[in-house]
């Protein structure tokens, strides 16, 4: 398995727009993409305009397929211009535990 951990710093005043688009994208990804296992949207406890996205995929090809979906393209229209800074960590999943 493969995962990415993304930090998005959102422009002031665009928090709700960002969350609306990302929550919709996250839900559609897990429900509609066979290769997407986890798509969590997290908020920094010290800055309500900093968000983290934790995504787990079958493999890197599944991530590439995610970026070709309609829900991904739709979310990009709403978040592309409001995210000031993005950083991405790419990881191989060694072990995954959940209930």
SULMO-V744822 format. One record per residue. RES is the residue in one letter. PSI is psi in radians with two decimals (999 if undefined). D_FIRST is the distance of its C-alpha to the first C-alpha in whole Angstrom. Layout:
{{RES;PSI;D_FIRST} {RES;PSI;D_FIRST}}
This chain:
{{X;2.84;0} {X;2.52;4} {X;2.78;7} {X;2.54;11} {X;1.94;14} {X;2.34;17} {X;2.19;20} {X;2.19;23} {X;2.02;27} {X;2.46;29} {X;2.55;32} {X;2.39;35} {X;-0.07;36} {X;0.26;33} {X;-0.91;31} {X;-0.67;31} {X;-0.78;31} {X;-0.89;27} {X;-0.71;26} {X;-0.84;28} {X;-0.76;26} {X;-0.64;22} {X;-0.69;23} {X;-0.77;23} {X;-0.75;20} {X;-0.84;18} {X;-0.82;20} {X;-0.63;20} {X;-0.84;16} {X;-0.67;15} {X;-0.62;18} {X;-0.20;18} {X;2.02;15} {X;-0.59;13} {X;0.02;10} {X;2.00;10} {X;-0.60;9} {X;2.42;11} {X;1.60;14} {X;2.41;16} {X;2.12;19} {X;2.58;21} {X;2.36;24} {X;2.37;26} {X;-0.31;28} {X;-0.18;31} {X;1.95;31} {X;0.19;30} {X;0.19;29} {X;2.22;26} {X;2.67;23} {X;2.42;19} {X;2.18;17} {X;2.01;13} {X;2.32;11} {X;2.26;7} {X;2.78;6} {X;-0.78;5} {X;3.14;5} {X;-0.53;8} {X;-0.65;11} {X;-0.64;10} {X;-0.76;11} {X;-0.69;14} {X;-0.65;15} {X;-0.73;15} {X;-0.09;17} {X;0.02;19} {X;2.75;20} {X;-0.68;23} {X;-0.57;22} {X;-0.85;20} {X;-0.71;24} {X;-0.79;26} {X;-0.63;24} {X;-0.58;25} {X;-0.54;28} {X;-0.39;29} {X;-0.32;27} {X;-0.73;27} {X;-0.05;31} {X;-0.11;30} {X;2.07;27} {X;-0.59;29} {X;2.42;26} {X;2.38;23} {X;2.53;20} {X;2.33;17} {X;2.24;14} {X;2.30;11} {X;2.67;9} {X;2.40;6} {X;2.09;5} {X;-0.78;8} {X;2.43;9} {X;2.22;9} {X;2.26;13} {X;2.89;15} {X;999;18}}
